[in-house]
Amino acid sequence: MTGQSALIEVRGLVKVFKTPAGSVTVLKGINLDFNAGEFVGIVGKSGSGKSTLVNMITGIDHPTEGSVRAGDVNLHSMREGELAVWRGRNMGVIFQFFQLLPMLTVLENVLLPMDLAKLLPFEKREERAMTLLEQVGAAEVANKLPGALSGGQQQIAAIARALANDPPILVADEPTGNLDTATADVIFSIFQELARQGKTILFVTHDMTLANRADRKVILSDGELVNEHLAAAFPTLTHPQLLQLTHLADRRRISPGENLAGDHSMAAGLLIALEGEIELLTSSPTGKEKKIRLTPGQYIFHEAPPGETTFQLVVSPEVAESAEALIIQAGALESWLKANPSARLALQEKAANLVDFQPAAHRRRGSRRLV
């Protein structure tokens, strides 16, 4: 995230459901920021907790622990009536199953939020409703009942309704889940255009292809957040694998002159540059030396055998004090790779070429390198 103030802040969000079989924790301490004007894809497999998270953000449901703030407003400290008024003015919600009132025409469905919020003079509401329907390409069905429309047309009408009071935030929970690929693409394009106009959009989907087209991607797995830097570096790993690596990773500042390959088990097995440019100096037992420069997003994957005690991986003295990296220690990474041997190639594929003298058994022939 950037240094700007977040429009939405999610802190320590926990949701526990009581069932006859016992308690089920669906969200496990979620911390998230969403900035104004962002188009964020929230993705995860069925049961990952993504729809529950959205219900907490919209105020449709209440967390067991934690808070959701939008600007200066703590959503879950408000009474239901206050929250409904706030949501009607500040947040448009689009559901998977459209939720259009079947006895009202499309135009009347779009007018309804305006009539409830009373932000616009009565005589101007129909003109705005038609403008919105034209904006999303549904003006020709304005006087039809929802039952006469296709699924795609109903969803487009639902988007127009969500825009009725010009909210700064749009939350869409699986809006393309019941649509064919071509129609889903049309719906997604509408959201992209709204993002370009400055709307903050949270787009929940199980479709990774759509999520990848958003400005930023948030991945949920088993009620927890996957580290976004790990997800970007290793897109072929499964969500459970990425979550396991997330548990092992530590974000910290990198100090000039620091040796990241000291004790083997505590050495940096995986290092992803996050903030600032990181320059590393390596030297082998044979005296060969190499300089590596990593920009944010680039990484090294270090599998030097434990016996190579003279191997050095030193942070250049020129590295800024503000440089940060995500690090998984070699010992923890080795244990994880033993349980996930097929993941080794995913980690090797785009790793910076750490050492030319690396043993052949640890090098993937023909793999792409960043340096």
N, C-alpha and C positions, 0 to 999 in steps of 0.2 A: 504493500500500500504506500501511497505517497504521504507527505507530511500534512496534507490538508485535513481539515476537520471532517470526520465521517458524518454522512447524513443519517445513517442507521448504525447503531452500536449494539452488538449482541455480546453479553458478558456472562460467562459461567452458566450457560443455559442447560438445565437438566429437566428431563421429562420422564416421570415414572407412571406407568399405567398399572392399576390393580386388576388382576384377573383371578378367576377361580383357582387357577394353578399357582398363583403367587404374583409377585411384583415383577414387572418387565421394564427395564430402563431403556428407553428408546433414544434419548439424547443424553450424552455423557460429558457435560461441561464444555459446551460450544462457545468459542470466542470468535467473533467475526466483525469486520467493518465493511460497510458499503458506502462508497463515496458518491456525491451528487454527480449525475450524468453517466454513471457506470452502467454497462450492460453485462450482467453477471449470470452465467449459466450455473445452476445448482444441479449436480448430477450424482446419481448413485443407483445401485440396483434396487429392486423391489425390497422393501423392508429396511433400507439403509437409514431411514429417518428424515428424508428430505421433505416429505409433505408435512410431517410433524413440525419440523423446523419452520416451514412457511406459516403454519397455523399459529405458531408462537409470534412470528414477526408481524402477522396481520392482526393479532389480538383475537383471532377466532377461538383459540384455546389458550390456557394459562400454563406457564411452566411450573414445575415442582420447585425449582430453584433458579436463580439468575434473573437477569433483566434484559429488556429490549428498550432502547432509547432511540427516538427519532428527533434530532435536534435537542431541544430542552425538555422534551416530553418523555416521561417514563410510562410506556403504554400500559403496563400491568398494575400501575398504581391508580389508574382511573376507574371510576365506576362504569358499568356497562353502557349506560346512556351516554356518558361523556366520550367513551371510546368509540361508540358508533358514530357520533357527530364528528369526532376527529378523523376517523377513517373515511367517512363520506366526503370530507373536504381534502384530504391529503393522500389518500391511497386508493388506487383502483385495483380491484382483484378480479382475475380471470380464471375460471375453473375449467377442468377437463370436460365436464358435462354441461357446459354453457350456462345453465341456470337462468335461462330466459323465461319470463312468465308466459305460459302458453296462451292465455286469454287476451294478451295485449299484442298489438302489432309491434314490429321492429322499432318503428319510430316512438311508440309509447314506452317501450322498454328503455330506450335511450333517454327519454324525457324524465322517467321516474326518479333517478338520482338527483336531477336538478330540482324537481318538485319537493323532494325531501330536504335537501340542503338549503334551498332558497337563497343561493348565492347570486343568482342572476334574475333580473326582473322577468316576470311571467311572460311578457310580450316578446322577449328575446330568446326564449328557450327553444322554441321549435326551429328557429333559424339556426341556432347553434347545433341542435341535434342533426339537422340535415347537412350542415357543414361537416360534422364528424362522420356521418355515413358516407358522404362523398369522399372524404379523406381516406377512408379505408376501403372504398370501392363497393359500397353496399347501398347506395342511394336508390337503386332501382327496386329494391325489396323493402323499402321503408314502410309500405302499407300492407305488407303481408304478415301473416301469423307465423311464428317460429316453426310450427309443424309443417309448413309448406316449403321450408328451406332445406338445403343440403347441410350436412354437418359442418362443412367449411364455411358456408354462408352464416350459419348460426354462430360460429366462433368469431367470425369477423364482426358480426353485430354485437357480440359480447364485448369485444375490444372497444367498439365505439361507446358502448354503455359505460365501460370502465373509465373512459376519457371525459365523461359528461361534465364533471366539475373541475376539469383541468388539474388533476392531482400531480404533484411532482414525482410520485412513486407509483410504479405499476408492478404488481406481483402476479405472475402467471404460473399456476400449478398444473403442470402437464397439459398445456393448452393444445398440443398436437397429438396427444396420446391416442385419440380415437380417429385420427385422420390419415388418409393415404399420404405417401411420400410427397407427391406433387403439391397437394393442398397444404401439407405441413410446411413446405418451403415458402409458400405464399404467406402463410401466417407469420413465419419467422421473419420474412422480409419486412412485414409491417412493423414488427417490433424493432428491427434494425433502424428503420426510418424514424421511429419515435425516439430511439436513443440518440440519433443524430440531431433531433430537435431539442435535446436536453433532458429528456425523461430519464429517471433512474429506474432500471428494469431488472427485476429478479425473475429469472426464467428457469423454472424447474422442469427437468426432463430426465428420462432414462436413456435418451439417444445421445451418445457421445459425439456423433457427427455434428449435431446441432449445437451442443455445448461448446465444441471447439471453435465455433464461429462467433461466440460471444467475446467481449473484451477481456473477460477474466472467467476462470472456471473454478468452482468450488466443488470438491468431491467429498461425499459422505460415504463412510463404510462402517457398518455396525454401530451407528450412532455417534461416530467420531469423525473429525476432520482429517483428511489426508493432507500432508504437507504439500502445498502447491508447487514448490520448487522441485521436490522429488517427482511429482506427477508430470511436470514439464520435461524433466530430464529423462524419464523412463516411461514413455507412453505405452509401451507394450506390456508392462507389468500389470497384473490384476489389482483391483482395488484392495483386496485383503493383503496382498504382498506389499503394496505401497503403504498401507496402514501399519504393518509390522515394521517397515523401515522408518516410518514417522516416529514410532515409539523409541527407536534407537538413536535418532538424530538429535543433535544439539546445535543450536544457533549461537555463535559467539563471535566476539571481535578477534581479529588476527593481529598479533603483535610483531613488529619488525624484529628480525633476528630469531624468532621462535623456531625451534626444530620440531617439525610435525611428525618425525619418524624416529622418535627416541625409543622407549620401550615398545617392543613390537605390538603387544596386545593393546597398548594405549595409543598407538600411532594412528594417524589419520588414514583409515582404509578407504574412505570416500570423502571428498571435499568438494562442495559446490560453492562457487563464488556468488555472493548475494549483493553486497554493497561495495562499491569501489573496485578498482583494478588490483588484482593480487598477483604479485610476481614471486615465483618459487625458484630456489636454486637447489639442484640435485647433484649428488656425487655418489659414485659407486665404489665398491671395494677395490676396483682396479684403478681408481683415480679419475675415471671419466666424469665430466661435468656437463650440466645442461641447465639452461634457463627457460622457465615456462611462465607465460603471462596469461592469466585467466581474467576474462571479463564476466560480468554477471550472467549467470546461467550456464557457464562452462564449468567443467568439473574434471577431477582426477580420480582414478580408481587404482588403488595401490595394493598389490598382492605380493610384495617382496617376501621371499621365504624367511621364516623366523631366524634362521642362522645368519642372515646378512646384517650383523650388528653394526657394521660401519656405514650402512646406507644412511644418507643424509637428505632431508627435505626441509630446507630452511627458508623462512619467509624473508624476502629481500628487505634490507634496511630502508629501501625507498618506498615501501608500502605505507599508505596513509594510515593514521591512527584509527580512522573511521571505517576501515575495511572490515567486512563481516563475511562469514562463511557458515555453511551448514556442514557439520562434520559427523561422520559415523566412525567410531573407533574400530581398528582392524580386528581386534579379538571378537567384538560383537558381530561384525560383518562376516567374519569367517564362519561363525556358528550359524548365522542366518543362511549363508550360502550352502552349508551342508544340508540344511533342511529344504533349500530351494535351489538345487544345482542347475536347473534349467534357466535360472535368472542371470547366471554369470554373463552370458553373451549380451543380454540387455544392458548390463552395467558397462561392459567393455565397448559397446558399439561406437559411442561418440565421445569416449573419454579422451582427454588430452594425452598425447604420447609422453608418458611420464619419464621413462628411461629407455634409451636405445638398447641398453644391455639387459633389459628384462628377459627372464628365461622364456624360451620358445613355448613352453607348455602353458604359459600364462598369456600368450599373445594370440589374438584372433587374426588369422591371415585375411588380408584384404579389408579389414575394418576401417571405417572412416575415422579420421583424426581431426581435431580442431587446430592443432599446432604441428 
